[in-house]
């Protein structure tokens, strides 16, 4: 019996060439990197890493059905909005995915950054943060420990913590920083301020299509 690979982190298709955006810490120490999508496993290699943010791009041979579109608009700093972000492994058996509009709230008052109150579980590192229109607002990189002076904990499975699954403060790298990094690295991507979904469509379903599992070998 062939065992399914253990997915340690998540990623998101960033273009139709099969490039996958993920958290740098999830792949930086891997001897081999594998990506998983719809039961298919493929090898991957690091194409670019950010020197400023915890993000990386993997080159893969996967053929995406859809690639993420980065939002040109900043996350509102004056009020919270509902967003969706979930680990690849969790997305595979998420109930009522087609009707789920959000599972986290942004934290207002922090221009240029992206933090959320979220029940993110281990494996969520590298997962897309989508707004109600399906635009990519950022990718998850760590849980921020409350009252610890900003000391965080990575959300890959290998860095699992006892608070996993509880609603805590989670930090993501915002889309503006991702777009800057991708431009500097010469990685193609799409950016828009136009919603990619209608009001009747679910960001959770779009997240499932965009999501990729990351396996560190």
C-alpha positions in Angstrom: 0.0 0.0 0.0 1.5 3.4 -1.1 1.2 6.0 1.7 0.2 9.5 0.7 3.0 12.1 1.4 2.8 14.1 4.6 2.2 17.7 3.5 4.1 20.1 5.8 3.2 23.5 4.3 1.1 25.2 1.6 1.7 27.2 -1.5 -0.3 29.0 -4.1 0.0 29.0 -7.9 1.2 32.5 -8.8 1.2 32.1 -12.6 0.1 29.7 -15.3 3.6 28.4 -15.8 3.2 26.4 -12.6 5.4 28.6 -10.3 4.3 28.3 -6.7 4.6 31.0 -4.0 5.2 29.8 -0.5 6.8 30.6 2.8 10.6 30.6 2.7 11.0 28.9 6.0 9.0 25.9 4.8 11.5 25.1 2.1 14.8 26.7 3.0 16.2 23.6 4.8 14.8 20.9 2.5 17.2 18.6 0.8 14.5 17.9 -1.8 11.2 19.7 -2.3 8.0 18.0 -3.6 4.7 19.6 -4.5 1.3 17.9 -4.3 -1.9 18.7 -6.2 -4.9 16.5 -6.8 -3.0 13.4 -5.8 -0.1 14.1 -8.1 3.4 14.5 -6.7 6.1 16.4 -8.5 9.6 17.6 -7.7 10.2 21.3 -7.3 13.2 23.6 -7.1 13.6 27.1 -5.5 13.5 29.7 -8.2 13.7 32.8 -6.0 13.8 33.8 -2.4 13.2 37.1 -0.7 16.0 38.7 1.3 13.4 40.9 3.1 10.3 38.7 3.6 9.6 35.1 4.5 8.6 34.2 0.9 10.0 32.0 -1.9 8.9 30.8 -5.3 9.2 27.2 -6.4 9.5 26.1 -10.0 7.3 23.1 -10.7 6.0 21.0 -13.6 2.4 21.2 -12.3 -0.2 22.6 -14.7 -2.5 24.9 -12.8 -6.2 25.4 -13.7 -6.0 28.9 -12.2 -3.3 31.3 -10.9 -3.7 33.8 -8.1 -4.3 37.5 -8.9 -2.6 39.9 -6.4 -4.8 42.7 -5.1 -3.6 46.2 -6.1 -5.6 47.7 -3.2 -4.2 47.7 0.3 -6.0 45.9 3.2 -8.2 48.5 4.9 -6.4 50.0 8.0 -9.5 51.5 9.5 -11.7 48.4 9.8 -11.6 44.6 9.7 -12.6 42.6 6.7 -13.4 38.9 6.4 -10.8 36.9 4.6 -10.1 33.2 3.9 -6.9 31.3 4.4 -6.5 27.6 5.0 -3.8 24.9 4.8 -3.7 22.7 1.7 -4.3 19.5 3.7 -7.4 21.0 5.4 -8.8 22.3 2.1 -9.1 18.7 0.8 -11.8 17.8 3.2 -13.3 21.1 4.2 -17.1 20.7 4.6 -19.5 23.1 2.7 -16.5 24.7 1.0 -18.7 26.2 -1.8 -20.6 28.2 0.8 -17.8 29.3 3.1 -17.1 33.1 2.6 -14.4 33.6 5.3 -12.7 32.1 8.3 -10.5 34.9 9.6 -10.7 38.7 10.3 -8.0 41.2 9.5 -6.6 43.4 12.3 -7.1 47.1 11.5 -4.8 50.0 12.4 -1.6 48.6 10.8 -1.0 50.2 7.4 1.3 48.3 5.2 1.1 45.1 7.2 -1.3 42.1 7.2 -2.3 40.4 10.5 -5.4 38.3 11.1 -7.3 36.7 13.9 -7.4 33.1 12.6 -7.6 29.5 13.7 -4.7 28.7 11.4 -3.3 25.2 11.9 0.2 23.7 11.3 0.6 23.4 7.5 -0.9 26.9 6.8 2.4 28.5 6.2 2.5 29.7 2.6 -1.3 29.6 2.2 -3.1 32.3 0.3 -5.1 35.0 2.1 -8.0 35.8 -0.2 -10.6 38.6 0.2 -14.3 38.2 -0.6 -13.6 38.9 -4.3 -10.9 36.2 -4.5 -8.0 38.6 -4.8 -4.7 37.6 -3.1 -4.0 39.8 -0.2 -0.9 38.0 1.1 0.4 34.6 2.2 0.5 33.3 5.8 4.0 33.0 7.4 3.6 32.8 11.2 1.5 32.9 14.3 2.3 35.9 16.5 2.5 35.0 20.2 0.3 37.5 22.1 2.2 39.4 24.8 5.6 38.1 23.7 7.0 41.2 22.1 6.2 40.0 18.6 8.0 36.6 18.9 6.3 34.3 16.4 6.1 30.7 15.5 6.1 29.3 12.0 3.0 27.5 10.9 4.6 24.6 8.9 3.9 21.2 10.4 7.5 20.8 11.5 7.1 23.9 13.7 3.7 22.8 15.2 2.7 24.4 18.5 0.2 23.4 21.2 -2.0 26.4 20.4 -2.6 25.1 16.8 -6.2 25.5 15.7 -7.1 28.2 18.3 -8.1 31.7 17.2 -4.8 33.6 17.5 -3.0 36.4 15.8 -1.4 35.3 12.5 0.9 37.4 10.3 1.0 37.3 6.5 3.3 39.0 4.0 1.1 41.5 2.2 0.4 41.5 -1.5 2.3 44.7 -2.1 5.5 43.2 -0.7 4.9 40.0 -2.7 4.4 42.0 -5.9 7.7 43.9 -5.3 9.6 40.7 -4.7 8.2 38.9 -7.8 8.9 41.9 -10.0 12.5 42.1 -8.8 12.9 38.3 -9.3 11.4 38.4 -12.8 8.6 36.0 -11.9 5.5 36.7 -13.9 2.3 37.4 -12.0 -1.1 39.1 -12.4 -2.3 42.1 -10.3 -5.7 43.8 -10.3 -8.2 45.7 -8.2 -11.2 43.9 -9.9 -12.9 41.1 -8.0 -12.3 37.7 -9.4 -15.5 36.3 -7.9 -19.1 37.3 -7.8 -21.0 37.7 -4.6 -22.4 34.2 -5.0 -19.0 32.5 -5.3 -16.9 31.3 -2.5 -13.3 32.3 -1.8 -12.8 28.9 -0.1 -13.5 27.1 -3.4 -11.0 29.4 -5.2 -8.4 28.8 -2.5 -8.8 25.1 -3.1 -8.1 25.5 -6.8 -5.1 27.7 -6.2 -3.6 25.8 -3.3 -0.6 23.4 -3.5 0.8 21.1 -0.9 4.5 21.4 0.0 6.5 18.3 1.1 10.1 18.8 2.5 12.3 15.8 1.8 
